Amino acid sequence: MSVTNGRVSFWWDQVGQPAPRPGLPGSMDADVCIVGGGFTGLWTAYYLKKAAPDARIVVLEQRFAGFGASGRNGGWCTNSITGSRERYADSHGRDAATRFQLAMNDTVDEVIRVAAAEGIQAGIVKGGELTVARTPAQLGRLRARYDSESAWPATDIEFLAGDAAVERVSVSGVLGASWHPHCARVHPARLVRGLAGLVERLGVPLYEGTRVEEIVAGEARTLAGVVRAPAIVRATEGFTADLRGEHRTWLPMNSSMIATEPIPAAVWEEIGWGGGEVLGDEAHVYMYAQRTSDDRIALGGRGVPYRYGSRVDQDGVTQSRTVANLTAVLRDFFPATADVPIAHAWAGVLGVPRDWTATVGFDRATGLGWAGGYVGTGVATTNLAGRTLADLVLGRDTELTGLPWVGRRVRRWEPEPLRWLAVQAIYAAYRTADRREQDGRTSTAPVARLADLISGR
C-alpha cells in the first residue's frame, strides 16, 4: 500500500482542506493587524475581539488558516515551558517561574474550556503525558528529571517503574516512565479549523492567500496592498524567516510525522494505551506520539532537521528515508504493529529562537507585537500567547503581562553556512549519543552534552 506524502498533513487530509477565503482586496486601515492565521494569530484575534468587540481586527494569512505548524503538529496540548522553567528561575526568580508554570497548567484547561464552550469538536482528551525510558542512560535522565520536577509545586509528576509503565502503554523494552496530568490529546486541524470559523463569526476578516512581505511600524505590506494599523502582531512562527528583515530571527526547524491506518482491536488489546495519554521518550532525537480518536498511531520525530537557507517544505512533503526511519521507530516501540500499514507521512516547520526559548511581547513605541519560538510546544503556549498579546495591545497590566517570558529578546541566529553546519553537527551528535546509549551506558553520552552546549539549550 502506498503512503500518502504531504498534502499538508494527515490531519488536514482527514478533514479536508478548507475552501479558500478571499485575499486582501487592497489597502485598508485597521486597529490591529495580525500576520499569520495559525493558533497564535487566531487566539490573539479571539481574545482581542472578546475584550474589545468594536475593535477593527484583520488577520492576514499567506496560504490558509492552519497551513503551518498549527495544522501539522503531534496534537500535544501540554503545559511545558519552552526553554525550561529553571531558565526563568535563574533570570526572574523562583516565584516568577512558579507563576509561569501555574499559568501553563491553566492554559491546557483554557483550551479545553473554549473548545467545549464554542462547540469545537477536536477530539480532545485530557489523558496526561507519558515519557518512557528504554535504555539505562535514558532511565537516568528520566529519574533526574522526575527529581527536578518533583521539587516544584503544581508539576504533579509521577514516576512509574517498569511494570507500572507497561500497564499504561505496552512499549517494548521500557524500563520506566513518568506521567503528569497536564496534557490533552487533540486533533490539531479540527481545532484550528474551528477556531478560524469562530473568529470569523465574531466579525474578524481573515484574508487568505495574502503573503506579507514586510512588517514595519504601522504597516503590514503585501503585494495586494498595505494594512495600516497602530498595532501589528507578528504570528508567523516557522515562516518568520520569509519576512524581510527577519531571516535570522528564528530558525525553521523541521519535524516529520507518520500516521498508521486504523489499528485492529486485537492489536490495541496487546498495546493498551486506553487512557488518552500522549507518548514521548527520553532519547536525544526523541519521538512523540498519540493514539488518535479513530484508533491510529500518529508518531513524529526529526527527519532532516533544517534546510539550508531557512527554506521550508513544499506542502508537507517529507523525505522517503524519514518515513522509513519513523516507521522503524513505530515497529520498535510496538512490535504488534508490524503488519499495520502506514497511511500518511508529512512534515512541518517550527520556530526556534537562538536560546530555544519562546517569547511574547509588544513594543508600545512602535506598535509592533510578536509571539512564537515555541520549539514544538505551541498547541497550548499559543493560547497563553494570544491572551497575553490581547492584554498587551489593550494596555492592560495583568498577571499574564507580568510573566517572565514577556518582552524576552535573544540574539539572532548566525548567518549561513554557520547555522546550517551547527544544526547538522548538533543532530549528528544526538544520533551518535543515542546509538552509544543503546549499548548499555548508564549515563548520558558526552557527545550529547557537547551538542547541548553548542545549541545553547
Secondary structure per residue as TSV (DSSP state, phi and psi in degrees):
chain	resnum	aa	ss	phi	psi
A	1	M	-	360.0	129.5
A	2	S	-	-75.1	151.4
A	3	V	-	-99.8	125.0
A	4	T	E	-67.4	130.0
A	5	N	E	-122.6	121.5
A	6	G	-	91.8	-129.8
A	7	R	S	53.7	38.7
A	8	V	S	73.8	-63.5
A	9	S	-	-167.9	164.1
A	10	F	H	-59.9	-40.4
A	11	W	H	-58.0	-46.2
A	12	W	H	-72.4	-35.3
A	13	D	H	-64.6	-33.3
A	14	Q	H	-70.6	-42.9
A	15	V	H	-92.9	-15.3
A	16	G	-	91.3	128.2
A	17	Q	-	-65.6	144.0
A	18	P	-	-70.1	152.6
A	19	A	-	-62.0	138.9
A	20	P	-	-60.3	134.1
A	21	R	-	-84.8	159.4
A	22	P	-	-61.7	151.0
A	23	G	-	-83.3	174.8
A	24	L	-	-59.1	124.2
A	25	P	-	-79.0	-8.0
A	26	G	S	152.5	-176.7
A	27	S	-	-64.0	146.5
A	28	M	E	-157.7	167.8
A	29	D	E	-108.3	148.0
A	30	A	-	-149.3	169.7
A	31	D	S	-85.8	-38.6
A	32	V	E	-138.5	131.1
A	33	C	E	-115.0	124.9
A	34	I	E	-109.3	123.6
A	35	V	E	-101.0	110.1
A	36	G	-	120.0	120.8
A	37	G	-	-105.7	37.1
A	38	G	S	-97.6	-162.5
A	39	F	H	-56.4	-44.5
A	40	T	H	-60.4	-51.0
A	41	G	H	-65.0	-39.8
A	42	L	H	-72.0	-41.9
A	43	W	H	-62.6	-40.1
A	44	T	H	-61.4	-45.7
A	45	A	H	-62.3	-41.0
A	46	Y	H	-61.1	-51.9
A	47	Y	H	-72.0	-32.8
A	48	L	H	-64.7	-45.8
A	49	K	H	-68.5	-34.5
A	50	K	H	-64.7	-40.0
A	51	A	H	-80.9	-30.8
A	52	A	-	-135.2	78.6
A	53	P	T	-58.0	-26.8
A	54	D	T	-87.6	-5.0
A	55	A	-	-67.4	138.0
A	56	R	-	-88.3	103.9
A	57	I	E	-114.3	134.3
A	58	V	E	-126.0	135.1
A	59	V	E	-113.3	130.0
A	60	L	E	-112.7	130.5
A	61	E	-	-134.8	131.0
A	62	Q	S	-74.8	-25.8
A	63	R	S	-119.8	-94.8
A	64	F	-	-141.8	158.6
A	65	A	T	-58.9	122.8
A	66	G	T	88.8	12.1
A	67	F	-	-67.5	-33.4
A	68	G	S	-84.8	-143.5
A	69	A	G	-57.9	-28.7
A	70	S	G	-61.4	-27.8
A	71	G	G	-107.7	11.3
A	72	R	T	-129.7	-5.1
A	73	N	S	-75.5	179.9
A	74	G	-	-80.0	-2.8
A	75	G	-	77.0	32.6
A	76	W	E	-100.0	110.9
A	77	C	E	-99.0	87.4
A	78	T	E	-118.8	164.6
A	79	N	-	-91.5	12.6
A	80	S	-	-62.1	136.9
A	81	I	-	-90.7	113.5
A	82	T	T	-62.7	124.0
A	83	G	T	97.5	-3.0
A	84	S	-	86.0	137.8
A	85	R	H	-63.7	-35.1
A	86	E	H	-62.8	-32.4
A	87	R	H	-62.3	-39.1
A	88	Y	H	-74.6	-30.8
A	89	A	H	-64.3	-38.7
A	90	D	H	-66.1	-38.2
A	91	S	H	-90.0	-30.7
A	92	H	H	-126.7	-5.8
A	93	G	-	101.2	159.1
A	94	R	H	-65.3	-38.7
A	95	D	H	-62.7	-42.3
A	96	A	H	-64.1	-41.3
A	97	A	H	-64.9	-37.5
A	98	T	H	-65.5	-41.7
A	99	R	H	-60.9	-38.7
A	100	F	H	-63.2	-45.0
A	101	Q	H	-62.9	-43.0
A	102	L	H	-61.9	-37.9
A	103	A	H	-65.1	-38.8
A	104	M	H	-69.3	-38.3
A	105	N	H	-57.7	-46.8
A	106	D	H	-64.8	-31.4
A	107	T	H	-64.7	-40.2
A	108	V	H	-56.0	-45.2
A	109	D	H	-70.5	-30.2
A	110	E	H	-67.5	-40.9
A	111	V	H	-60.3	-45.0
A	112	I	H	-63.2	-41.9
A	113	R	H	-63.1	-47.7
A	114	V	H	-64.8	-43.4
A	115	A	H	-58.9	-43.1
A	116	A	H	-68.3	-44.6
A	117	A	H	-66.2	-33.0
A	118	E	T	-98.5	5.2
A	119	G	T	72.0	29.8
A	120	I	-	-89.8	114.1
A	121	Q	-	-90.6	99.8
A	122	A	-	-124.5	22.9
A	123	G	-	58.7	35.5
A	124	I	-	-79.8	127.2
A	125	V	B	-134.9	123.2
A	126	K	-	-89.9	88.3
A	127	G	-	-108.1	0.8
A	128	G	-	86.1	-178.9
A	129	E	E	-122.8	122.6
A	130	L	E	-109.5	125.7
A	131	T	E	-118.8	124.4
A	132	V	E	-107.4	153.8
A	133	A	E	-119.3	134.7
A	134	R	-	-126.1	2.5
A	135	T	S	-135.2	160.1
A	136	P	H	-57.3	-38.5
A	137	A	H	-67.0	-41.3
A	138	Q	H	-62.2	-39.5
A	139	L	H	-64.3	-37.1
A	140	G	H	-62.6	-42.5
A	141	R	H	-67.0	-37.9
A	142	L	H	-62.9	-45.0
A	143	R	H	-64.7	-40.9
A	144	A	H	-63.9	-40.9
A	145	R	H	-67.8	-39.5
A	146	Y	H	-61.0	-44.5
A	147	D	H	-61.6	-42.2
A	148	S	H	-66.1	-46.4
A	149	E	H	-62.9	-39.0
A	150	S	H	-64.9	-21.6
A	151	A	T	-79.0	-5.2
A	152	W	S	-109.0	147.4
A	153	P	T	-72.9	150.9
A	154	A	T	70.1	12.2
A	155	T	-	-83.5	-31.2
A	156	D	-	55.8	37.6
A	157	I	-	-86.5	146.0
A	158	E	E	-124.0	144.6
A	159	F	E	-101.4	134.5
A	160	L	E	-120.0	118.5
A	161	A	E	-66.7	172.2
A	162	G	H	-48.5	-53.9
A	163	D	H	-63.6	-40.6
A	164	A	H	-65.9	-35.7
A	165	A	H	-65.9	-42.7
A	166	V	H	-64.3	-33.1
A	167	E	H	-63.5	-31.5
A	168	R	H	-75.5	-55.4
A	169	V	B	-143.5	127.4
A	170	S	-	-84.6	83.0
A	171	V	-	-89.8	132.5
A	172	S	T	-62.0	131.7
A	173	G	T	74.3	14.7
A	174	V	-	-70.0	135.8
A	175	L	-	-102.8	-23.0
A	176	G	E	179.3	170.9
A	177	A	E	-155.9	163.8
A	178	S	E	-124.8	154.9
A	179	W	E	-144.2	141.9
A	180	H	E	-137.5	156.9
A	181	P	S	-87.8	-6.5
A	182	H	-	-90.7	59.3
A	183	C	E	-156.8	141.9
A	184	A	E	-127.3	142.9
A	185	R	E	-82.2	135.4
A	186	V	-	-135.8	159.9
A	187	H	-	-95.6	103.9
A	188	P	H	-63.0	-37.8
A	189	A	H	-67.4	-38.2
A	190	R	H	-64.5	-38.3
A	191	L	H	-67.9	-46.6
A	192	V	H	-71.5	-34.6
A	193	R	H	-64.0	-43.8
A	194	G	H	-64.7	-39.2
A	195	L	H	-67.5	-39.0
A	196	A	H	-62.5	-44.8
A	197	G	H	-63.4	-37.7
A	198	L	H	-63.4	-45.2
A	199	V	H	-62.3	-41.8
A	200	E	H	-61.6	-42.5
A	201	R	H	-64.8	-25.3
A	202	L	T	-77.1	-7.9
A	203	G	T	102.2	18.1
A	204	V	-	-98.9	116.2
A	205	P	-	-69.4	135.1
A	206	L	E	-117.7	105.1
A	207	Y	E	-94.4	115.7
A	208	E	-	-100.1	171.2
A	209	G	S	59.8	28.8
A	210	T	-	-124.2	101.4
A	211	R	-	-86.4	121.6
A	212	V	E	-83.4	123.8
A	213	E	E	-85.8	-35.1
A	214	E	E	-155.5	143.9
A	215	I	E	-117.8	126.1
A	216	V	E	-132.3	170.0
A	217	A	T	-55.1	119.6
A	218	G	T	85.8	-5.0
A	219	E	E	-145.7	137.5
A	220	A	E	-111.3	115.9
A	221	R	E	-101.2	124.6
A	222	T	E	-127.1	168.7
A	223	L	T	-69.2	-21.8
A	224	A	T	-87.8	-10.4
A	225	G	E	149.2	-178.4
A	226	V	E	-116.6	130.4
A	227	V	E	-97.0	118.7
A	228	R	E	-99.5	127.1
A	229	A	-	-155.6	143.3
A	230	P	S	-68.3	-20.0
A	231	A	E	-127.7	124.2
A	232	I	E	-128.0	127.2
A	233	V	E	-110.7	125.9
A	234	R	E	-92.0	116.6
A	235	A	-	-132.2	55.8
A	236	T	-	-108.3	-4.0
A	237	E	G	40.8	-119.9
A	238	G	G	-66.9	-12.8
A	239	F	G	-97.9	8.3
A	240	T	G	-59.4	-33.8
A	241	A	G	-63.1	-17.0
A	242	D	G	-79.4	-14.3
A	243	L	S	-79.3	140.8
A	244	R	T	-59.3	128.5
A	245	G	T	86.3	-3.3
A	246	E	-	-117.1	15.4
A	247	H	T	-60.5	-31.3
A	248	R	T	-110.0	12.5
A	249	T	T	-69.4	-56.1
A	250	W	S	-129.4	145.4
A	251	L	E	-91.5	128.8
A	252	P	E	-80.5	100.6
A	253	M	E	-90.1	134.8
A	254	N	E	-88.3	141.4
A	255	S	E	-136.5	144.4
A	256	S	E	-123.2	156.8
A	257	M	E	-140.1	158.5
A	258	I	E	-129.2	155.5
A	259	A	E	-132.7	136.4
A	260	T	E	-81.6	170.0
A	261	E	S	-68.0	163.1
A	262	P	-	-54.1	135.7
A	263	I	-	-93.1	133.5
A	264	P	-	-60.2	152.5
A	265	A	H	-59.2	-35.4
A	266	A	H	-64.8	-36.0
A	267	V	H	-70.1	-41.6
A	268	W	H	-62.8	-32.9
A	269	E	H	-63.2	-34.0
A	270	E	H	-75.8	-39.1
A	271	I	H	-78.1	-36.6
A	272	G	B	84.1	-126.4
A	273	W	-	61.6	53.4
A	274	G	-	-104.2	4.5
A	275	G	S	-101.0	7.1
A	276	G	-	76.6	11.9
A	277	E	-	-66.8	147.0
A	278	V	E	-90.2	157.6
A	279	L	E	-128.9	131.7
A	280	G	E	-138.4	178.5
A	281	D	E	-137.9	175.9
A	282	E	-	-98.7	14.8
A	283	A	-	-66.9	158.1
A	284	H	S	-71.4	-44.1
A	285	V	S	-95.1	83.6
A	286	Y	-	-80.3	163.7
A	287	M	-	-111.1	162.9
A	288	Y	E	-147.6	144.6
A	289	A	E	-156.0	161.6
A	290	Q	E	-143.3	153.8
A	291	R	E	-88.6	117.4
A	292	T	-	-75.1	167.2
A	293	S	T	-66.4	-18.2
A	294	D	T	-108.7	27.0
A	295	D	S	67.0	39.2
A	296	R	-	-105.5	171.4
A	297	I	E	-111.3	124.5
A	298	A	E	-106.1	121.3
A	299	L	E	-132.8	137.1
A	300	G	E	-133.2	168.8
A	301	G	E	178.2	-173.8
A	302	R	-	-78.2	136.4
A	303	G	S	-108.9	-113.1
A	304	V	S	-81.8	110.7
A	305	P	-	-68.9	-26.2
A	306	Y	-	-156.5	136.8
A	307	R	-	-100.3	135.2
A	308	Y	G	-52.1	137.5
A	309	G	G	76.2	19.1
A	310	S	G	60.8	32.1
A	311	R	-	-72.7	151.3
A	312	V	-	-113.9	170.0
A	313	D	-	-70.9	171.8
A	314	Q	S	-104.0	96.4
A	315	D	T	53.5	35.6
A	316	G	T	87.1	3.4
A	317	V	-	-67.4	133.2
A	318	T	-	-118.6	170.9
A	319	Q	-	-79.0	147.7
A	320	S	H	-62.9	-35.4
A	321	R	H	-68.3	-29.4
A	322	T	H	-67.9	-41.3
A	323	V	H	-59.2	-43.6
A	324	A	H	-64.4	-41.5
A	325	N	H	-65.7	-43.7
A	326	L	H	-67.6	-35.8
A	327	T	H	-63.3	-39.9
A	328	A	H	-64.2	-38.1
A	329	V	H	-62.4	-45.7
A	330	L	H	-57.1	-49.5
A	331	R	H	-65.3	-34.0
A	332	D	H	-68.9	-43.5
A	333	F	H	-69.4	-40.6
A	334	F	-	-130.8	82.2
A	335	P	G	-57.1	-25.1
A	336	A	G	-66.4	-13.6
A	337	T	G	-90.3	10.8
A	338	A	T	-53.7	-33.2
A	339	D	T	-102.3	7.0
A	340	V	-	-86.8	120.6
A	341	P	-	-68.5	153.5
A	342	I	E	-87.9	127.8
A	343	A	E	-92.2	-36.2
A	344	H	E	-153.2	145.6
A	345	A	E	-135.3	147.1
A	346	W	E	-161.0	172.0
A	347	A	E	-141.9	162.3
A	348	G	E	-156.8	171.5
A	349	V	E	-116.6	146.0
A	350	L	E	-123.3	152.4
A	351	G	E	-86.2	130.6
A	352	V	E	-123.8	111.8
A	353	P	-	-71.2	166.6
A	354	R	T	-62.6	-28.7
A	355	D	T	-102.6	11.1
A	356	W	S	60.1	34.0
A	357	T	-	-130.5	125.9
A	358	A	-	-67.0	160.4
A	359	T	E	-151.4	154.3
A	360	V	E	-144.5	145.6
A	361	G	E	-172.8	167.1
A	362	F	E	-149.5	122.4
A	363	D	E	-93.3	108.6
A	364	R	T	-66.7	-26.1
A	365	A	T	-69.2	-38.6
A	366	T	T	-102.1	-19.3
A	367	G	T	77.5	15.9
A	368	L	E	-100.6	128.5
A	369	G	E	-119.6	165.1
A	370	W	E	-158.3	160.3
A	371	A	E	-161.0	146.5
A	372	G	E	148.3	-159.0
A	373	G	-	72.1	41.3
A	374	Y	-	-78.8	-15.2
A	375	V	T	50.8	40.0
A	376	G	T	96.3	-0.4
A	377	T	-	-109.9	26.8
A	378	G	H	-79.5	-16.9
A	379	V	H	-58.9	-42.6
A	380	A	H	-87.6	-44.1
A	381	T	H	-62.3	-30.4
A	382	T	H	-61.6	-34.4
A	383	N	H	-66.4	-45.1
A	384	L	H	-62.1	-38.9
A	385	A	H	-63.3	-42.9
A	386	G	H	-63.3	-43.4
A	387	R	H	-65.0	-39.6
A	388	T	H	-67.7	-44.4
A	389	L	H	-61.9	-39.1
A	390	A	H	-58.8	-44.8
A	391	D	H	-64.6	-42.4
A	392	L	H	-65.3	-45.5
A	393	V	H	-63.2	-37.5
A	394	L	T	-83.3	0.9
A	395	G	T	74.0	25.7
A	396	R	-	-89.0	140.0
A	397	D	-	-101.0	102.2
A	398	T	-	-127.8	176.1
A	399	E	T	-59.6	-36.3
A	400	L	T	-67.9	-41.3
A	401	T	T	-70.8	-12.7
A	402	G	T	-95.1	3.0
A	403	L	S	-70.2	150.7
A	404	P	T	-71.1	-9.3
A	405	W	T	-86.6	-8.6
A	406	V	B	-72.3	126.4
A	407	G	T	82.2	1.9
A	408	R	-	-67.5	131.6
A	409	R	-	-127.9	144.8
A	410	V	-	-130.9	165.7
A	411	R	-	-69.0	161.1
A	412	R	-	-80.1	160.4
A	413	W	-	-67.9	154.2
A	414	E	-	-65.2	155.3
A	415	P	-	-70.9	164.0
A	416	E	T	-71.1	149.6
A	417	P	T	-88.8	8.2
A	418	L	H	-62.9	-42.7
A	419	R	H	-71.6	-33.7
A	420	W	H	-65.1	-45.3
A	421	L	H	-62.4	-40.5
A	422	A	H	-64.3	-45.0
A	423	V	H	-65.6	-41.7
A	424	Q	H	-61.2	-42.0
A	425	A	H	-66.3	-40.5
A	426	I	H	-62.1	-48.0
A	427	Y	H	-77.9	-26.3
A	428	A	H	-64.7	-39.8
A	429	A	H	-65.6	-41.9
A	430	Y	H	-65.0	-41.0
A	431	R	H	-64.3	-39.7
A	432	T	H	-62.6	-42.7
A	433	A	H	-61.8	-42.3
A	434	D	H	-62.0	-40.6
A	435	R	H	-64.7	-42.1
A	436	R	H	-67.2	-34.7
A	437	E	H	-73.7	-20.0
A	438	Q	T	-65.6	-19.5
A	439	D	T	-83.9	4.4
A	440	G	T	103.4	9.4
A	441	R	-	-55.5	143.3
A	442	T	S	-98.0	-4.1
A	443	S	S	-133.0	163.1
A	444	T	-	-62.0	134.0
A	445	A	-	-61.2	134.4
A	446	P	H	-56.3	-30.7
A	447	V	H	-64.2	-28.6
A	448	A	H	-71.4	-37.0
A	449	R	H	-65.2	-36.4
A	450	L	H	-64.8	-41.4
A	451	A	H	-63.1	-40.6
A	452	D	H	-59.4	-40.8
A	453	L	H	-66.0	-43.5
A	454	I	H	-64.9	-41.5
A	455	S	H	-72.1	-23.6
A	456	G	T	82.8	17.5
A	457	R	-	-67.7	360.0
